[in-house]
Amino acid sequence: MNLDEKILEKAATLIEALPYIQHFSGKIMVIKYGGSAMVDEELKKQVIQDAVLLKLVGFKPIIVHGGGKEISRWVNKVGMEAKFVHGLRVTDEETMEIAEMVLNKVNKSLVSLVHSLGVKAIGLSGKDGELLKVEKKYSDGEDIGFVGEIKEVNPKILYDMLEKDFLPIICPIGFDDNYKSYNINADDAACAIAKAVHAEKLAFLTDVEGVYKNPEDKTTLISELTVEELRGLLEGETIGGGMLPKLNNCLDAIEHGVSRVHIMDGRISHCILLEIFTNKGVGTAILNSKEERFYHE
């Protein structure tokens, strides 16, 4: 390929992104950031670059991050053992203290990365501005300690930050009516925040490629699903493991006004840009039945 062809190819990529920029400019997008993309420094930088670019072309991104692997590392470092019940971390008082410390450390590292790229960011926990109020969560009736179920979101602080041109970065810690701190599942936090701010898009960065018609056959990746098609998948028996609660979160978000939910592989370089700004994307987009399909097989 000669130089002219390379330049034309770059121009074609930008033109392909144009209708997506026009459609979503000025709209709020919540990005749930977790998985391998949080522990690989190069992937971390690329995720933040993607979020910064979204902001600079007119989107209003909000990042909600986890930190489970880092919490487990620190729990082991102090001689404790991480315990899980049905996939949920058992969080006693000492573990809660470590989780809050680690999540705030992760939060400020992401804020620094955004600032290094010339965009204003602000790091928040769900305790700031009473953003996330919770009640104690049980796992099939079992007490798992300081794990919270979100009962109320106060989005005012997020609207204020977006209006002042900040990119909010949120760690999933909240408190109950007695102001006790609780750890919150990051997927649940992102879903609740997306509903509260009436986000146009909710994106989950995961360690899977997306949703498959048949999880055993990697050629059956679904690029777009309507909410009706998603209900059909959930009623079947092909979805299991960690994808089931994630898809139920997706369904809940769409039923409460979020137009599109994206599930994408955070291990792919610049996966957010590829999913949001290209016709086929690299993950699965789940859309409200009123929404227009962008990709047609």
Buried (B, 14 or more C-beta within 10 A) or exposed (E): EEEEEEEEEEEEEEEEBEEBBEEBEEBBBBBBBBBBBBEBEEBBBBBBBBBBBBBEEEBBBBBBBBBBEBBBBBBEEEEBEBBEBEEBBBBEEEBBEBBBEBBBEBBBBBBEBBEEBEBEBBBBBBBBBBBBBBBBBEBEEEEBBBBBBBEEBBBEBBBEBBEEEBBBBBBBBBBBEEEBBBBBBBBBBBBBBBBBBEBBBBBBBBEBBBBBEEBEEEEEBBBBBBBEBBEEBBEEEBBEEEBEBBBBBBBBBBEEBBBBBBBBBBBBBBBBBBBBBBEEBBBBBBBBEEBEEBEEE
